[in-house]
């Protein structure tokens, strides 16, 4: 984890390809996927320092995946799909950030469009979860985006910019965060935003980070695109100066597809 590595950086930002498995794969299937993905990348002689790979399994898989990564020295980062605003207590079904940190999670998704839609998580809840993640030493992957209705009503970038401003309220200058732009209208549709559309929004999101956390933090912050990402379109997004990686959904469940997305530098010459 981290924003800078030697050799494989984009203006000091190491590309991050993150696989959000959502509610898929039991712990045995998770182990098998991680092993196969590791083998596929090693067989292809992938340079692990050039692109950071992170996987976000369901909660029930985290311990198994963490043990495998540690035991086999697999160069993947581990993340969780959500966390509680609370540290501990009578909150049945919730997961504390301190529990995730004990499992060597480096990242946690916050404000994913599905959490906003199906669990009514508003901007204030997202902001509280960002603070909880930071408190426990986790890097929040702050998800922002707009629906088709938002796009039509407010125009490009207005809603994700407002969401990110609230999420970063009272976050200390220089704090490490990752931002993921999810055009909700594109997720699962098979029709991704264009690279130009993604760049337009990501550029404005970086300006929000600069205003909230400072210019140095903005220069180091990785902004991901997430919305029907595939091996065939990742290269176009990664050519844009403010797109530093991808939050991959369905394609991250398929070893060959996910490996091809991770290896975008080789097979498309970016």
LUMZA-171843 format. One line per 3 residues: number of its first residue (from 1); their letters; for each residue x, y, z of C-alpha. Coordinates in pm, 1 decimal, always signed. Layout:
BEGIN
NUM) A) X/Y/Z | ...
***
This chain:
BEGIN
1) XXX) +0.0/+0.0/+0.0 | +109.2/+358.4/-47.4 | +108.9/+627.9/-305.9
4) XXX) +467.3/+619.3/-427.6 | +690.2/+336.0/-542.8 | +1006.1/+329.4/-743.8
7) XXX) +980.0/+238.4/-1108.4 | +607.3/+197.6/-1166.1 | +457.8/+532.4/-1076.2
10) XXX) +233.8/+779.8/-1263.7 | +352.6/+1123.7/-1159.1 | +440.4/+973.4/-821.8
13) XXX) +114.8/+777.2/-795.1 | +132.8/+400.5/-820.7 | -168.9/+272.2/-1017.4
16) XXX) -418.9/+83.4/-801.7 | -640.9/-189.2/-944.7 | -897.3/-292.7/-683.5
19) XXX) -1134.1/-586.9/-709.6 | -1464.3/-548.0/-525.0 | -1610.0/-897.1/-499.7
22) XXX) -1937.0/-769.7/-349.1 | -2149.5/-1055.7/-206.9 | -1979.4/-1328.6/-407.3
25) XXX) -1748.3/-1620.6/-322.3 | -1736.4/-1819.9/-0.9 | -1402.3/-1852.9/+176.8
28) XXX) -1296.0/-2161.0/-19.5 | -1378.1/-1995.8/-351.7 | -1196.1/-1682.9/-235.0
31) XXX) -879.5/-1879.7/-158.5 | -894.7/-2046.4/-499.5 | -940.3/-1714.6/-681.4
34) XXX) -648.4/-1546.0/-505.5 | -420.4/-1843.0/-573.7 | -515.5/-1858.1/-941.4
37) XXX) -479.0/-1483.6/-985.6 | -136.1/-1489.6/-822.4 | -25.6/-1776.6/-1045.9
40) XXX) -160.1/-1603.8/-1357.8 | +30.3/-1283.1/-1282.5 | +350.9/-1467.8/-1196.6
43) XXX) +327.0/-1681.7/-1510.8 | +295.4/-1359.8/-1709.5 | +600.2/-1217.2/-1526.9
46) XXX) +396.3/-923.6/-1402.9 | +599.6/-661.6/-1217.6 | +416.9/-628.3/-885.6
49) XXX) +580.2/-291.4/-816.1 | +427.2/-135.1/-1127.5 | +62.8/-175.5/-1024.6
52) XXX) -80.5/-225.6/-677.1 | -346.9/-497.5/-662.8 | -608.2/-492.2/-388.1
55) XXX) -892.0/-735.1/-324.4 | -1207.0/-660.9/-126.2 | -1369.2/-991.6/-23.5
58) XXX) -1685.5/-1037.2/+182.1 | -1630.5/-1019.5/+559.3 | -1650.2/-1399.2/+599.3
61) XXX) -1354.8/-1443.4/+361.3 | -1119.0/-1185.1/+507.8 | -933.1/-1407.8/+752.5
64) XXX) -880.5/-1683.7/+495.8 | -754.4/-1442.6/+230.4 | -532.3/-1259.6/+480.3
67) XXX) -375.6/-1587.3/+595.7 | -310.1/-1696.7/+237.5 | -157.2/-1362.7/+136.3
70) XXX) +69.0/-1368.3/+441.1 | +171.6/-1734.3/+421.0 | +241.9/-1736.3/+47.2
73) XXX) +387.2/-1383.8/+42.9 | +138.8/-1278.9/-224.3 | +181.9/-913.6/-314.7
76) XXX) -183.7/-815.8/-291.5 | -333.0/-557.8/-56.5 | -643.0/-647.7/+140.7
79) XXX) -950.4/-435.8/+189.9 | -1296.7/-461.5/+342.1 | -1623.3/-364.8/+179.2
82) XXX) -1758.4/-152.6/+464.5 | -1710.1/-66.7/+833.2 | -1909.1/+62.1/+1126.2
85) XXX) -1894.0/+415.6/+1259.4 | -1865.5/+254.4/+1606.0 | -1557.4/+100.7/+1769.1
88) XXX) -1747.5/-166.8/+1963.5 | -2072.1/-226.3/+2148.9 | -2427.9/-344.4/+2099.3
91) XXX) -2439.5/-302.9/+1723.8 | -2543.3/-643.0/+1592.8 | -2410.6/-727.0/+1250.0
94) XXX) -2166.7/-435.9/+1225.9 | -1788.9/-459.2/+1187.6 | -1548.4/-226.4/+1366.2
97) XXX) -1248.5/-71.6/+1198.7 | -1029.0/-204.5/+1478.5 | -1132.4/-559.9/+1383.6
100) XXX) -1037.0/-495.4/+1022.4 | -699.7/-354.0/+1119.9 | -624.7/-671.0/+1318.2
103) XXX) -675.7/-863.1/+992.5 | -412.5/-650.3/+817.4 | -670.7/-474.0/+605.4
106) XXX) -513.2/-168.3/+451.4 | -821.7/-31.7/+279.3 | -1196.7/-11.4/+329.2
109) XXX) -1464.5/+86.9/+79.2 | -1687.2/+366.7/+205.5 | -1998.0/+505.9/+40.9
112) XXX) -2018.5/+250.7/-238.7 | -2318.1/+321.0/-459.0 | -2486.5/-0.1/-343.5
115) XXX) -2451.0/+102.3/+22.4 | -2598.6/+440.4/-61.7 | -2884.3/+288.7/-262.4
118) XXX) -2980.4/-20.9/-63.1 | -2883.0/+89.0/+288.7 | -2975.2/+456.6/+267.8
121) XXX) -2625.3/+573.5/+355.2 | -2621.2/+946.6/+308.1 | -2327.3/+1182.1/+289.9
124) XXX) -2317.2/+1235.5/+667.6 | -2289.4/+861.5/+732.2 | -2016.0/+834.3/+471.3
127) XXX) -1825.6/+1119.5/+638.1 | -1852.6/+946.6/+977.8 | -1724.2/+621.4/+831.1
130) XXX) -1429.5/+800.3/+669.2 | -1331.3/+931.0/+1011.9 | -1373.4/+584.2/+1165.8
133) XXX) -1145.4/+431.7/+902.5 | -875.4/+692.4/+952.6 | -899.8/+654.1/+1331.3
136) XXX) -809.3/+287.0/+1300.6 | -530.0/+330.9/+1047.1 | -728.0/+219.7/+743.0
139) XXX) -715.2/+405.3/+412.0 | -1071.3/+492.0/+310.1 | -1163.5/+430.9/-52.3
142) XXX) -1430.1/+698.3/-78.3 | -1683.9/+613.3/-346.9 | -1871.7/+896.7/-515.4
145) XXX) -2087.1/+912.3/-824.9 | -2409.9/+1009.8/-991.1 | -2718.8/+836.1/-1122.6
148) XXX) -2861.7/+903.8/-1466.4 | -3119.0/+1130.9/-1300.7 | -2844.5/+1320.4/-1116.2
151) XXX) -2654.9/+1364.7/-1440.4 | -2956.9/+1502.1/-1617.8 | -3062.8/+1729.4/-1333.0
154) XXX) -2730.0/+1861.9/-1207.7 | -2485.5/+1798.4/-1490.4 | -2154.6/+1615.9/-1492.3
157) XXX) -1949.4/+1609.4/-1170.2 | -2184.0/+1818.8/-950.4 | -2307.1/+1531.1/-733.0
160) XXX) -1975.5/+1345.5/-688.9 | -1799.5/+1674.0/-608.4 | -2057.5/+1754.4/-339.6
163) XXX) -2034.0/+1401.7/-197.8 | -1655.6/+1419.1/-171.8 | -1658.7/+1762.5/-8.8
166) XXX) -1881.5/+1626.4/+269.1 | -1677.2/+1307.3/+304.1 | -1358.1/+1506.8/+361.5
169) XXX) -1507.0/+1746.5/+615.7 | -1269.8/+1782.9/+912.9 | -1022.6/+1528.5/+772.9
172) XXX) -669.8/+1639.7/+858.3 | -452.0/+1788.3/+585.6 | -218.6/+1533.4/+429.8
175) XXX) -431.4/+1230.7/+526.1 | -407.0/+943.0/+279.3 | -732.4/+863.2/+104.7
178) XXX) -831.0/+698.9/-221.7 | -1126.3/+828.1/-423.3 | -1333.1/+608.6/-653.7
181) XXX) -1557.9/+771.1/-910.8 | -1856.3/+550.0/-988.2 | -2091.0/+670.8/-1257.9
184) XXX) -2389.5/+476.3/-1126.5 | -2553.4/+499.3/-1465.1 | -2270.5/+289.1/-1609.0
187) XXX) -2232.8/+20.7/-1339.8 | -2332.4/-322.1/-1467.4 | -2464.9/-175.4/-1789.0
190) XXX) -2175.9/-288.1/-2003.7 | -2156.6/+72.6/-2120.4 | -1874.5/+251.7/-1941.4
193) XXX) -1826.5/+624.3/-1930.7 | -1581.2/+747.4/-2190.2 | -1224.5/+815.3/-2076.5
196) XXX) -1289.3/+1184.2/-2143.5 | -1597.4/+1182.1/-1918.8 | -1403.0/+1005.7/-1644.0
199) XXX) -1115.1/+1252.9/-1672.6 | -1347.2/+1552.6/-1651.7 | -1492.0/+1431.5/-1321.3
202) XXX) -1166.0/+1300.0/-1175.4 | -993.3/+1631.4/-1240.5 | -1262.2/+1811.7/-1041.4
205) XXX) -1242.9/+1554.6/-763.1 | -867.9/+1612.7/-734.7 | -938.3/+1984.0/-696.0
208) XXX) -1170.6/+1899.1/-404.2 | -892.1/+1697.6/-240.0 | -654.1/+1989.9/-287.1
211) XXX) -897.0/+2228.5/-122.8 | -964.6/+1994.5/+170.1 | -629.6/+1826.0/+231.3
214) XXX) -372.2/+2042.4/+53.7 | -191.1/+2044.6/-276.9 | +63.3/+1779.8/-181.0
217) XXX) -209.3/+1538.8/-72.2 | -400.8/+1601.0/-394.0 | -91.4/+1525.5/-601.2
220) XXX) -46.3/+1197.2/-413.8 | -411.3/+1088.4/-395.4 | -514.8/+810.7/-628.2
223) XXX) -848.0/+851.8/-803.1 | -1002.0/+537.5/-948.5 | -1265.5/+487.4/-1214.4
226) XXX) -1533.5/+227.1/-1146.9 | -1815.2/+143.3/-1385.8 | -1819.3/-153.6/-1624.9
229) XXX) -1438.5/-175.1/-1625.8 | -1305.8/-443.4/-1861.3 | -978.4/-553.7/-2019.5
232) XXX) -1088.9/-387.7/-2341.6 | -1144.2/-39.9/-2197.9 | -900.4/-5.4/-1905.9
235) XXX) -619.1/+130.2/-2124.4 | -823.4/+427.6/-2236.6 | -899.2/+527.5/-1879.3
238) XXX) -539.2/+484.5/-1768.7 | -417.1/+722.1/-2038.4 | -600.8/+1006.4/-1865.2
241) XXX) -381.9/+1212.8/-1630.0 | -620.5/+1212.2/-1332.8 | -727.2/+845.7/-1350.0
244) XXX) -493.1/+636.0/-1138.2 | -659.2/+297.5/-1145.9 | -989.3/+116.4/-1135.6
247) XXX) -1245.0/-21.1/-894.0 | -1345.1/-340.6/-1071.4 | -1666.0/-528.1/-997.5
250) XXX) -1780.5/-830.3/-1196.9 | -1458.9/-866.5/-1396.2 | -1260.0/-909.9/-1072.3
253) XXX) -1435.8/-1245.1/-1019.0 | -1284.3/-1386.4/-1339.6 | -914.6/-1462.3/-1314.5
256) XXX) -823.9/-1408.0/-1678.0 | -1023.8/-1086.6/-1706.6 | -891.0/-939.2/-1383.9
259) XXX) -532.3/-1037.3/-1464.7 | -563.6/-866.9/-1804.6 | -693.5/-548.1/-1641.0
262) XXX) -404.1/-553.1/-1391.4 | -156.3/-603.5/-1677.9 | -292.4/-315.6/-1885.7
265) XXX) +58.0/-166.6/-1918.4 | +185.0/-474.5/-2103.5 | -94.5/-565.6/-2336.1
268) XXX) -176.8/-215.3/-2452.7 | +153.3/-38.6/-2420.3 | +39.3/+237.7/-2185.0
***
